[in-house]
Amino acid sequence: YYKAFPSKCIAMGSGCERSIAGVGTLVTIQARDISGDPRINGKDKFHAHMTIDNDENIQDPFKYHCIVKDLSDGTYNVAYNMKKAGYFRLHILNNYNHIHNSPFLVYISPARSDPRKSQVTEGDLLNGSGKATVPCNFLITAKDNFGNNQDKPGDVFIINVKGGSNPVALIGDNGDGTYIAQFTPAWAGISLYY
């Protein structure tokens, strides 16, 4: 048997489990024959793609095609660069059959937070109820440069309030990529920058 046998082929590398949005990631396939012995030459047919884990959108399911490169020594590189964060399934197939342990559950974490994409998503600033001498509360949702919601704590937001006696804003980290903020203007007429 002089070709790869799908259930004996294996994939290696951290890209089988995780990556970061916008970061090129490699997975290495080791082709193996029916006996489980490593193949030492190329020309086996491998294909790889990613789908959203538990994608229930049957009408238009998400599918991202990966690049597979034959290294001509029995190994193959699978490359992907996902811009969407979340849980995905990495499907690696040989002759339309899954290799060992495929599909792999992969978590793509958001990239670094981008203040230009982060948003005020809840609170008094959105509904216009901020009033003089009344605490103004709002929620900041940190997002990466691809618009993915951040899911980890630790971003530093600085809020400058101009007008209304220039009150100091207090910010609390919710530990999930969101931040609660509050300030109390002494009078009306404020501008907010973060």
N, C-alpha and C positions, 0 to 999 in steps of 0.2 A: 504494500500500500504506500505509494509514493506521493502522497499529498496530505495536506492538513486534515485532521479529523476534528470537527468542531468541538465536541464535548471534552476533548483532551487539551485544546488550546487554552492558554491562560493570558490574562491581562495583569499588568503590574504598574504600580505608581500611585501617588497620592491623588491623581486625577480620576481614579476609580471611585473616590470617596468625596472629594471636595475641591473647590477652586474659588476664585474671587471674580466677581463681575468685571469684565474688561481685561482680564489677565489671560494670555495665551497659556494653555495647559496641554501637557503631553501625557499619553498613556502608552505603554509598550506592550505589544502582543508578542508572545512567544508561540509560534506555530509548533504543534506537535502532531505526530502521526498516530495511527490507531493504537500503537503500543505505548503511547505516551512519551516517546523519544522526541527530543527537539529536532525540528527540521533545520537543515543547514543551508538551504537555498531559498529563493523567493518564488514568486509567481503564483502564490495561493491567492484566492479572491476573498478579501475581507471588506466589509462595509460597516460603517458606524453612524449612528444618529442618536439624538437625545429627544426625549419627550418629557412633558410635565408629569411628575408623579401624580397619579390619580386624576388624570385629565378626563373630565366628564363631558367636554365639548366634542361630541361625536360629529357634529356638522363640520367643524373646522378645527381639528386637533392640531396642537403645536408640534412641529417637528423641525429640528435643527440638524442639518447634515454636517458631519465631521469630515475632516480630511484624513485619509489613510495613505501613508507612504511606505512602500515596500523597500526595506533596507538590503534586500538581496542576500540575507544571511539567515533567514528563518525568523527574523523579527520584523515588526511593522510598528511605525509610530502612528498613533491616532491623535490628531490635534483638534482642539476646540477653543473658542474664545466667546463664551456666553456673556451677553450684556444684561440679561435678565437674571435676577436673583431668585432663589427658592430651591425647592427639591425637584430633582429631575431624575430620569432613568436613562442611563447610558447603555444603549443596545449595541453590542459588537457581534457581528454575524460573519460566518464563513459559509459560503454557498447557501445563504438564506436560513442558516441554522445558528442559534445562539452558541457562543463559546461557553466554556465553564464559568459559572456564576453570573452570566449575563442574563438579564439586564442588571447593571449596578446602580444602587441608589447613591446619587451625588448631590451634595449640598453646595450651591453656589451662593456664597455670602456677598452682601453688598460691598462695593468699593468704599474708599474713604468718603466721608460725608463732604458734601459740597454746599457751602452756605448759599450759593446762588440758586440751588434747586430745593433747599429746605423750605418748609412752608409753615405758616401759622394755620393750623387745621381746625381749631375749636376755640371758643371763648368769646369774651366781650369785644375784642377787636373786630371780629367778623360780623357780629350782629348789631354793632353800633351802640351797645348799652354802656360803654365806658363813660362815667360821669365824674365831675370834680368831687373830691374827698371820698369817693367810693372805690374800693380796690378793683383794679382791672386785671382779670385773670385770663390767660390764654395758653394754648398748647402749641409747642413747636414740634413738628415732625421732621427729623433729620433725614435727608435723602442723599444718595450718591449722585455722581454726575450723569448717570443713566436714568435717574428718576426712581430708583428702587428705594423703598423705605428702609432706613437703617434699623438693625435689630439688636445692636449692642450699645452699651453705655459708653460714656467717656468723652463725648464731644464737649468743646468749650464754646459757649455762645456768650457774646457780650452784647447787651442791649443798651443803647443810648436813647434816652427819652428827651426830646427837646420841647420846651414849653411846659406849662402846667407845673412850674417850680422845679423843672428838671429832676423828677423823682428818680431814685435808684431802683432799678428792677431787680427783683430776687428771682433766681432760677434754680429749679430742682431737677435733678436727673432721675427719671422714672425707671432707669435700668433696661429699657427696651427700645432705645432710639428715639424716645419722645421726652420732652422737657416741659415742665410746668413753669410758667413765669407769671409774676405779679408785680404791679406797681400801683401807687395811689397818687394821682395828680391832685395838686392843691387847687387848681382851676382848669377850666377847659382850654382847648387849643394846643394839642400836642402832635408831635410827629415822632414816629418810632423807627429806629434803625437797628438791625441786628446782623 
